[in-house]
Amino acid sequence: MTVDSPSSRPGDQRSLIARSAAELFARKGYAATSMNEIAEASHLSKPGLYHHFRDKAEVLFYIAHGHVSRLVDIVTGVEALDLAAEQRLPELIEAFMLEYAEAQNEHRVLTEDVRFLDPEAQARVLDKERTVVQVFADAIAASRPDLHDAQLHKLLTMFLFGMLNWMFTWFRPEGRFTYEQMVPIATQLFVNGISGMDIEPRKTTRKQ
């Protein structure tokens, strides 16, 4: 599947369609959303929608690939800052949480609906996700090299993404806290946890 990523121009018609579709996919689910509904939400006729996208799968790929591409841009931008080891991970966490605040629908689609893409399209999205994970893993290893030596840095990266990626299932930004206010909470919870973690595995006694 050959699809361009969303344009950075706010008025780009494909990007506007993708934003409307992401809201529908996030609210109803990809499988339950029709092209008719996407056309209606985008204020287009159905032929007008098909002028921009061949089918619903292409819309899904455009959303998921565009969102993960922005995440790659974020991590490469943080890497380019050449920060001290103790600054890199907090900077990454803050940048991601602020991006999620602006792209909650797109993030839900990336997290839940990529499985509906064909294998080639899935591979293109997952390849970019691996790039993002590796940058976070490197940042964790840089903050505590012994975690790398113990081969724990990637495991902890997945714990971190488990904390960040599924916030949309329970966090309500219109409530007591905003995403901006949650940034230091998430950062301190994870970073301070790393600082005090004993990497020696503890022996447990299983009940027979």
Salt bridges, closest charged atoms under 4 A:
ASP12 OD1 - ARG9 NH2 3.48
GLU23 OE2 - ARG27 NE 2.90
GLU37 OE2 - LYS28 NZ 2.34
ASP55 OD2 - ARG54 NE 3.96
GLU58 OE1 - ARG54 NH1 3.90
GLU99 OE2 - ARG70 NE 3.51
GLU106 OE2 - ARG19 NH1 3.96
GLU112 OE2 - ARG108 NH1 3.78
ASP146 OD2 - ARG144 NH2 2.65
ASP149 OD1 - HIS148 ND1 3.90
